[in-house]
Amino acid sequence: TPPVTQPKAFNTTHANVQREDYDFFIKNINLNTVQTIPGSTLEELPTPNGSSTYDGAEVYFRSGDLTIQISTAQNVPAGTAKIIFVDGDVLISNTGTLNRSILTVEEGGYFAVIASGDIAFEKTIGNEITFEGGGLTTPNIAGVYIASNELIVQNDNNAATKDELFVGEGTFVGWEGIELRRTYNNTTSIFDAGINATYPTTNFIFRPDFNRNTPTILRKPSLVWQEVN
């Protein structure tokens, strides 16, 4: 008896596995009913103007690349859900004097960035790691980040400057790949270089409450009917 195989749609390359990326989620959004981000830069998380709620969530849309420059600590409180759709690339940077927590999400809150291109976290987001391992579990940035292309944790790219530890809390997805570029070897200190063999340069912490608090608009199925015979 031949093995039973999962049927595939005719003349397609997929195996009936749904790719939950920008195109998947944006199908459920009517862009005429959400708040548009007009510029290419955000200095802080967007604030609703009373018309941006969509099924109980604050939904924002940017056509084109977006840079989120965080200069003061940002927080999403319990009972608040913010979703940013970007038809392009996203760069998130720390432009202030913050170290460690620059974007927090309280339990009961929700924050997501969903991009059609890359999502990159700049070298300025991180914890200063020491030989004793300080800052290993202090989150720098929390939320759900889904890139249809690559998700990138950028490095300093300076041979004399040790990278900082990136700690992400939540869900981080790069459908075309994930680049974790940081290292502790790019330093002139033999003690700092020794950290590279002891501690990670990137640490991800799972937040199961984000699954529980996912807004309804992201839970709706996206069905595709195709003939398979």
C-alpha positions in Angstrom: 0.0 0.0 0.0 1.5 3.3 -1.0 2.0 5.9 1.7 -0.8 8.5 2.2 0.5 12.0 1.2 -1.0 15.4 2.0 -2.7 16.7 -1.2 -1.2 19.8 -2.8 -2.9 22.5 -4.8 -2.3 21.9 -8.5 0.7 23.8 -10.1 1.8 25.3 -6.7 5.0 24.7 -4.7 3.5 24.9 -1.2 2.4 21.9 0.9 -0.8 23.5 2.3 1.1 25.1 5.1 -0.1 28.7 5.7 2.7 31.2 6.1 1.5 33.7 8.8 3.4 36.8 7.6 2.4 40.4 6.6 0.3 39.2 3.6 -1.5 36.7 5.8 -2.6 39.2 8.5 -3.2 42.3 6.3 -6.0 40.5 4.6 -8.1 40.9 7.7 -7.5 44.7 7.8 -9.6 47.4 6.1 -7.0 50.1 5.7 -9.7 52.7 5.4 -10.6 52.2 9.0 -7.1 52.4 10.6 -4.8 55.2 11.5 -2.1 55.9 8.9 1.4 56.8 10.0 2.3 59.6 7.5 6.0 60.0 8.2 8.9 57.6 8.0 9.9 58.1 11.7 8.2 57.6 15.0 9.7 59.2 18.1 7.5 57.1 20.4 4.7 54.6 20.2 1.6 56.0 18.4 -1.3 57.3 20.4 -4.9 56.7 19.1 -6.9 59.7 18.0 -10.3 58.0 18.8 -10.7 56.4 15.3 -7.9 53.9 15.2 -9.4 51.1 17.2 -10.2 47.9 15.2 -11.9 45.1 17.1 -10.6 46.6 20.3 -7.1 47.0 19.2 -5.3 50.2 18.1 -4.2 49.4 14.5 -1.7 51.6 12.6 -0.4 51.4 9.0 2.7 52.8 7.3 3.1 52.6 3.5 6.9 52.5 3.1 9.9 52.0 5.5 9.5 53.0 9.1 12.1 53.9 11.8 11.0 53.8 15.4 13.4 56.0 17.5 12.9 55.5 21.2 14.4 58.2 23.3 12.3 57.7 26.5 11.1 54.4 27.9 7.9 53.2 26.3 5.3 51.0 28.0 2.1 49.3 26.8 -0.2 48.9 29.8 -2.5 46.1 30.6 -5.8 46.2 28.6 -4.1 48.0 25.7 -3.3 46.4 22.3 -1.2 48.2 19.7 -0.5 46.7 16.2 1.7 48.4 13.6 1.5 47.2 10.0 4.4 48.4 7.8 4.5 47.8 4.1 8.3 48.0 4.0 11.3 47.7 6.4 11.3 48.5 10.1 14.3 49.8 12.1 14.0 50.1 15.9 16.7 52.2 17.7 17.5 53.6 21.1 18.2 57.3 20.6 18.3 58.2 24.3 20.5 57.3 27.3 18.5 54.2 28.1 20.1 51.0 29.0 18.1 47.8 29.2 14.3 48.2 29.2 13.3 50.6 26.4 9.9 49.1 25.4 7.9 47.1 28.0 4.5 45.4 27.7 2.7 44.7 30.9 0.9 41.4 31.4 -2.5 41.9 29.9 -1.2 44.2 27.2 -0.2 43.5 23.6 2.2 45.1 21.1 3.1 43.9 17.6 5.0 45.1 14.6 4.3 43.2 11.3 6.3 44.1 8.3 6.4 43.1 4.6 10.2 43.6 4.6 12.9 43.3 7.3 12.7 44.2 11.0 16.0 45.3 12.5 17.1 46.2 16.0 19.9 48.7 16.1 23.1 48.2 18.0 22.0 50.7 20.6 19.4 48.3 22.0 21.1 46.1 24.6 22.5 45.4 28.0 26.1 45.9 29.0 27.3 42.4 29.7 30.0 41.8 32.3 32.3 38.9 33.2 29.8 38.1 36.0 27.0 37.9 33.5 24.9 40.9 34.6 21.8 41.8 32.6 21.2 38.4 31.1 17.5 38.3 31.8 16.6 42.0 31.8 14.4 42.5 28.6 15.3 45.4 26.3 12.3 45.2 24.1 9.0 43.3 24.3 6.3 42.4 21.9 5.5 40.3 18.8 7.7 41.1 15.7 6.9 39.4 12.4 9.1 40.1 9.3 8.1 38.6 6.0 11.8 39.0 5.0 14.6 38.9 7.7 14.7 39.7 11.4 18.1 41.2 12.2 19.8 42.0 15.5 22.5 44.5 14.4 26.0 44.7 15.8 28.4 47.6 16.4 30.7 46.5 13.6 33.7 48.1 15.4 36.7 46.0 16.1 37.4 47.9 19.4 33.9 47.9 20.8 32.3 45.0 22.5 28.6 44.4 21.5 25.9 44.5 24.0 23.6 41.7 24.9 20.2 41.9 23.2 17.3 40.5 25.2 14.0 40.2 23.5 10.8 39.3 25.3 8.0 37.8 23.3 7.8 36.4 19.7 10.4 37.2 17.0 9.9 35.9 13.5 11.9 36.3 10.3 10.3 34.2 7.5 13.3 34.5 5.2 15.9 34.2 8.0 17.1 35.5 11.3 20.5 37.3 11.6 22.0 37.5 15.1 25.1 39.5 14.3 26.5 40.4 17.8 29.7 39.1 19.3 31.9 39.8 22.4 35.1 39.2 20.5 35.2 42.6 18.9 37.2 44.1 21.7 40.8 44.8 22.7 40.2 43.5 26.2 41.1 39.8 26.8 38.6 39.7 29.7 35.7 40.9 27.6 36.7 38.6 24.8 36.5 35.7 27.3 32.8 36.4 27.8 32.1 35.3 24.2 32.6 31.7 25.2 30.5 31.9 28.4 27.4 34.0 27.7 25.0 34.4 24.7 25.0 37.6 22.7 21.2 37.3 22.1 18.6 36.1 24.6 14.9 35.5 23.9 12.3 35.2 26.6 8.9 33.6 25.8 5.8 35.5 26.8 2.8 33.0 26.8 0.5 35.7 27.8 0.9 37.3 24.4 -0.8 34.2 22.9 -3.7 34.6 25.3 -4.0 38.3 24.7 -3.7 38.3 20.9 -6.4 40.7 19.5 -9.3 39.2 17.6 -8.3 40.8 14.4 -5.1 38.6 14.3 -7.0 35.5 15.2 -9.3 35.4 12.2 -8.5 32.6 9.8 -7.3 33.5 6.3 -8.8 30.7 4.1 -7.8 30.0 0.5 -10.0 27.6 -1.5 -8.1 25.8 -4.3 -8.9 22.8 -6.4 -6.6 19.9 -5.6 -7.8 17.3 -8.2 
